[in-house]
């Protein structure tokens, strides 16, 4: 692996470490989650709460090691150039590709894989973003309020027990968030439909996916005001109306929303920061190279 690739993977590890730590902060255990949370989800959240800080530490160590290896490889390369040991080809005895007679007939060139058009990719990403928005909206409007009420009341009764002022604030927060989500989905679609040539380079497929992941993660953060309203005002009103002792901890759905927002940010980093290019191996068709 080249020094630049090692550096990029080292930076990737160092950038992922804070996300792992944030994921640990957003995780929970069985005592803090809602009582209606299924046991498998409680076990998953508790396990990840233990593993996440360890993953963060390992990512920091891996990033430091990879950057140290990159510096070592870079210094060795400079030393080889300075000492004249660099084995660079000198024209006209440089590398050339050798194909035996009849190679084209017996080894036809493989067809170039059909790349998905930017327009088609934009529709797929918009559909995925819409699905994420629908899931977050369901958690905010249905799943989390029912979990706070202990699952023993229907949704209408929960909203009736909610104070009108706090409920109005929640509705406004959700409406604003839905507008932001609609704008984000529209931006993804328009980016795919735009005929500007510069977008082909800026929004290459991998970057386009990363852009959509960043939008989805940002929409998760934008949903937090509505989520915090549920955890404060709705909990107090439900406890007063139903005589329950609900807390403001996450439900199964909200835990997945929080962790999904962190995972989407990690996906964007993995798609854009590290080097995914592979050098051709000597002896392969691409590397049928010899010195004349």
C-alpha positions in Angstrom: 0.0 0.0 0.0 1.3 3.4 -1.0 2.1 6.1 1.6 -0.8 8.3 0.5 -3.2 5.4 0.8 -1.9 4.6 4.3 -2.3 8.3 5.3 -5.9 8.4 4.0 -6.8 5.2 5.9 -5.1 6.5 9.0 -7.2 9.8 8.8 -10.3 7.7 8.2 -9.7 5.8 11.5 -9.1 9.0 13.4 -12.3 10.5 11.9 -14.4 7.5 12.8 -13.2 7.4 16.4 -15.2 10.4 17.6 -18.3 8.9 15.9 -17.8 5.7 17.8 -17.5 7.7 21.0 -20.7 9.7 20.1 -22.5 6.4 19.4 -21.5 5.3 22.9 -22.9 8.5 24.4 -26.2 8.0 22.5 -26.5 4.3 23.5 -28.3 3.1 26.6 -28.9 0.1 28.8 -31.9 -1.8 30.0 -32.4 0.6 33.0 -32.6 3.8 31.0 -34.6 2.5 27.9 -38.4 2.5 27.8 -40.0 -0.4 29.6 -41.7 -1.5 26.4 -38.4 -2.1 24.6 -38.0 -5.7 23.5 -35.3 -7.7 25.3 -33.2 -8.3 22.2 -33.0 -4.6 21.5 -32.1 -4.0 25.1 -29.3 -6.6 24.9 -28.1 -5.1 21.6 -28.0 -1.6 23.0 -26.3 -2.7 26.2 -23.7 -4.7 24.3 -22.9 -1.8 21.9 -22.6 0.5 24.9 -19.8 -1.7 26.2 -18.1 -2.2 22.8 -18.4 1.3 21.4 -15.7 2.9 23.6 -13.4 0.0 22.9 -13.9 0.5 19.1 -13.1 4.2 19.5 -9.8 3.4 21.2 -8.9 0.8 18.6 -9.6 3.3 15.8 -7.4 5.9 17.4 -4.6 3.3 17.8 -5.1 2.1 14.2 -5.0 5.6 12.9 -1.8 6.4 14.7 -0.1 3.2 13.4 -1.2 3.7 9.8 0.0 7.3 9.8 3.4 6.2 11.3 3.7 3.5 8.6 2.9 6.1 5.9 5.6 8.4 7.3 8.1 5.6 7.3 7.3 4.5 3.8 7.5 8.1 2.6 10.9 8.6 4.2 12.2 5.4 2.7 11.0 6.5 -0.8 12.8 9.8 -0.4 16.0 8.0 0.7 15.8 5.7 -2.4 15.4 8.7 -4.7 18.3 10.5 -3.1 20.6 7.5 -3.2 19.8 6.8 -6.9 18.3 3.3 -6.0 14.9 4.2 -7.4 14.2 1.6 -10.1 12.5 3.9 -12.6 12.3 2.9 -16.3 14.4 4.9 -18.7 13.1 5.5 -22.2 13.4 3.9 -24.7 13.7 0.9 -22.4 10.6 1.7 -20.4 7.7 -0.6 -19.7 5.7 -1.9 -22.6 2.8 -4.2 -23.0 3.4 -7.5 -24.8 0.5 -9.4 -26.5 1.3 -12.6 -28.3 0.0 -13.2 -31.8 -3.8 -13.9 -32.0 -4.4 -12.5 -28.5 -7.3 -10.4 -29.6 -9.1 -13.4 -31.1 -8.6 -15.8 -28.2 -9.0 -13.1 -25.4 -11.6 -10.6 -26.4 -11.6 -7.5 -24.3 -14.3 -7.6 -21.6 -17.2 -5.2 -22.1 -17.2 -2.2 -20.0 -19.6 -2.6 -17.1 -22.7 -0.4 -17.5 -22.4 2.3 -14.9 -25.6 3.5 -13.4 -26.5 7.0 -14.7 -26.5 9.9 -12.3 -30.2 10.3 -12.9 -31.0 6.7 -12.0 -28.7 6.9 -8.9 -30.5 10.1 -7.8 -33.9 8.4 -7.9 -32.5 5.4 -5.9 -30.9 7.7 -3.3 -34.0 9.9 -3.1 -36.1 6.7 -2.4 -33.7 5.7 0.3 -33.8 9.1 1.8 -37.6 9.1 1.7 -37.6 5.7 3.5 -35.3 7.0 6.2 -37.5 10.2 6.6 -40.6 8.0 6.9 -39.0 5.8 9.5 -37.9 8.8 11.6 -41.3 10.4 11.3 -43.0 7.1 12.4 -40.7 7.0 15.5 -41.4 10.6 16.4 -45.2 10.5 15.9 -46.2 7.0 16.8 -43.5 4.7 18.2 -41.9 6.9 20.9 -45.1 8.4 22.2 -46.6 4.9 22.6 -43.5 3.7 24.3 -43.6 6.6 26.8 -47.2 5.7 27.6 -46.1 2.1 28.4 -47.9 0.6 25.4 -51.1 0.5 27.5 -52.9 3.4 25.8 -53.8 4.1 22.2 -52.2 7.0 20.3 -55.3 9.2 20.6 -55.3 9.0 24.4 -51.6 9.8 24.5 -52.0 13.0 22.5 -55.1 14.0 24.5 -53.1 13.7 27.7 -50.4 16.0 26.3 -50.7 19.6 27.2 -51.9 21.8 24.3 -49.0 24.2 24.4 -46.3 21.5 24.4 -48.2 19.5 21.8 -48.4 22.6 19.5 -44.6 23.1 19.9 -44.0 19.5 18.9 -46.3 19.8 15.9 -44.4 22.9 14.7 -41.1 21.2 15.2 -42.3 18.2 13.1 -43.7 20.3 10.4 -40.4 22.3 10.1 -38.5 19.1 10.0 -40.7 17.6 7.3 -40.2 20.7 5.2 -36.4 20.4 5.6 -36.6 16.7 4.6 -38.7 17.5 1.5 -36.0 20.1 0.5 -33.3 17.5 1.0 -35.0 14.9 -1.1 -35.7 17.5 -3.8 -32.0 18.5 -3.8 -30.9 14.9 -4.4 -33.4 14.6 -7.3 -32.4 17.9 -8.9 -28.7 17.0 -8.6 -29.4 13.9 -10.7 -31.5 15.6 -13.3 -29.2 18.6 -13.8 -27.3 18.5 -17.1 -24.3 20.5 -15.9 -21.1 18.7 -16.8 -19.3 19.7 -13.7 -21.6 17.6 -11.5 -20.3 14.4 -13.2 -17.0 15.0 -11.6 -18.2 16.5 -8.3 -20.9 14.0 -7.8 -19.2 10.8 -8.9 -21.3 7.8 -7.8 -19.4 7.2 -4.5 -19.5 10.9 -3.7 -23.2 11.1 -4.6 -24.0 8.3 -2.1 -21.9 10.0 0.5 -23.8 13.3 -0.1 -27.1 11.6 0.4 -25.8 9.9 3.6 -24.7 13.3 4.9 -28.2 14.7 4.2 -29.8 11.8 6.0 -27.5 12.2 9.0 -28.2 16.0 9.0 -32.0 15.3 9.0 -31.5 13.0 11.9 -29.9 15.9 13.9 -32.7 18.2 12.7 -35.3 15.9 14.2 -33.8 16.2 17.7 -35.8 19.3 18.8 -39.0 17.3 18.3 -37.5 14.2 19.9 -36.4 16.2 23.0 -39.9 17.7 23.3 -41.2 14.1 23.6 -38.7 13.3 26.3 -39.5 16.3 28.4 -43.1 17.6 28.2 -44.8 14.4 27.0 -43.3 12.3 29.8 -44.5 14.7 32.5 -48.0 15.0 31.0 -48.4 11.2 30.6 -47.2 10.5 34.1 -49.6 13.0 35.5 -52.6 11.8 33.4 -52.1 8.0 33.7 -50.2 7.7 37.0 -47.2 6.1 35.3 -43.5 6.5 36.0 -42.2 6.7 32.4 -38.8 8.1 31.9 -37.3 10.1 29.0 -35.0 7.3 27.8 -34.9 6.0 24.2 -37.4 3.5 22.9 -36.4 0.8 20.4 -37.2 2.9 17.4 -35.5 6.1 18.7 -32.4 4.1 19.6 -32.1 2.9 16.0 -32.7 6.5 14.8 -29.9 7.8 16.9 -27.5 5.1 16.0 -28.5 5.2 12.3 -27.6 8.9 12.2 -24.1 8.1 13.5 -23.8 5.2 11.1 -24.7 7.4 8.1 -22.0 9.9 9.0 -19.5 7.0 9.2 -20.7 5.7 5.8 -20.0 9.1 4.2 -16.5 9.1 5.7 -15.8 5.6 4.4 -16.9 6.4 0.9 -14.9 9.6 0.5 -11.8 9.7 2.7 -9.9 6.4 2.3 -8.3 5.2 -0.9 -10.2 2.5 -2.6 -8.0 2.2 -5.7 -6.1 -1.0 -6.2 -2.8 -1.0 -8.0 -2.6 -3.6 -10.8 -0.6 -6.6 -10.0 2.4 -7.6 -12.0 1.6 -10.4 -14.4 -2.1 -9.4 -14.8 -3.6 -8.4 -18.1 -3.4 -4.7 -17.0 0.1 -5.4 -15.8 1.5 -7.6 -18.7 4.5 -5.3 -18.5 8.1 -6.2 -19.1 11.3 -4.4 -19.8 12.7 -4.5 -23.4 
